[in-house]
């Protein structure tokens, strides 16, 4: 499971984030946030939901390019 919220929220907001069923669904939700203009000028963060703490997974920029957050965080899941 994944969740999407504006990157400028900094901390994961369980109730404010949009929860998704897959990573591709998360990308579509991020694109929808950009399309509405509600988050103008702000990037989106996709969080990987785990049985413990959520992990910042992918940052989606306004031009819809992406960056994985950190190698260390990704290494935890491999």
Backbone torsions as a table, in degrees:
resi	resn	phi	psi	omega
1	UNK	NA	151.3	179.6
2	UNK	-134.1	166.4	175.0
3	UNK	-143.4	151.4	-177.0
4	UNK	-125.6	136.7	174.6
5	UNK	-156.9	163.7	176.7
6	UNK	-59.1	138.6	-178.3
7	UNK	-64.6	-28.4	-177.4
8	UNK	-74.2	-1.5	173.4
9	UNK	-75.4	-19.6	175.6
10	UNK	65.0	-50.6	179.7
11	UNK	-105.0	149.1	179.7
12	UNK	-66.8	130.5	177.6
13	UNK	-113.2	100.0	-175.5
14	UNK	-55.9	-36.2	-176.5
15	UNK	-89.5	-23.7	-177.9
16	UNK	-93.5	-20.7	-178.6
17	UNK	-75.9	152.8	172.9
18	UNK	-90.0	115.6	-179.4
19	UNK	-82.9	141.6	-175.8
20	UNK	-129.2	165.3	-177.6
21	UNK	-95.4	-14.2	-179.1
22	UNK	-157.5	169.2	178.1
23	UNK	-66.7	-37.5	179.4
24	UNK	-66.4	-36.6	175.6
25	UNK	-64.0	-39.0	178.6
26	UNK	-61.8	-42.7	177.8
27	UNK	-62.5	-39.2	178.9
28	UNK	-66.3	-38.5	177.9
29	UNK	-65.3	-43.3	177.8
30	UNK	-59.7	-44.0	178.6
31	UNK	-62.3	-37.3	179.3
32	UNK	-65.9	-38.5	176.5
33	UNK	-59.8	-42.9	179.5
34	UNK	-66.2	-39.5	-177.1
35	UNK	-65.4	-30.7	-178.3
36	UNK	-77.6	-21.9	-178.0
37	UNK	79.4	0.5	-179.2
38	UNK	-65.4	-25.8	-175.4
39	UNK	-116.0	37.9	-174.3
40	UNK	-55.9	130.3	178.1
41	UNK	81.5	1.9	-178.0
42	UNK	-118.4	144.4	175.1
43	UNK	-81.5	166.9	176.6
44	UNK	-112.5	150.5	176.4
45	UNK	-117.9	130.8	172.6
46	UNK	-100.5	125.6	180.0
47	UNK	-103.8	139.5	172.8
48	UNK	-91.3	121.8	-179.6
49	UNK	-88.6	127.9	-178.5
50	UNK	-120.4	179.2	176.2
51	UNK	-73.6	-13.2	175.9
52	UNK	-109.9	-129.6	178.7
53	UNK	-74.6	139.9	172.8
54	UNK	-62.8	149.3	-177.5
55	UNK	-117.4	131.6	172.1
56	UNK	-62.7	122.2	-171.2
57	UNK	-107.1	-56.0	-176.3
58	UNK	-142.5	134.9	173.0
59	UNK	-98.3	127.9	179.3
60	UNK	-108.4	121.6	-177.5
61	UNK	-87.4	166.0	-179.0
62	UNK	-53.2	-35.9	179.2
63	UNK	-82.8	8.4	178.8
64	UNK	68.7	15.6	169.0
65	UNK	-76.8	162.6	-175.2
66	UNK	-133.4	157.6	171.9
67	UNK	-139.1	134.2	170.3
68	UNK	-71.7	153.3	-169.2
69	UNK	-71.8	-63.0	177.1
70	UNK	-147.8	152.3	177.2
71	UNK	-63.3	-39.1	-178.7
72	UNK	-62.4	-44.0	179.8
73	UNK	-66.1	-39.1	178.8
74	UNK	-68.3	-34.0	-179.9
75	UNK	-63.6	-26.1	179.1
76	UNK	-63.4	-24.8	-175.0
77	UNK	-102.0	2.6	179.2
78	UNK	-107.5	NA	NA
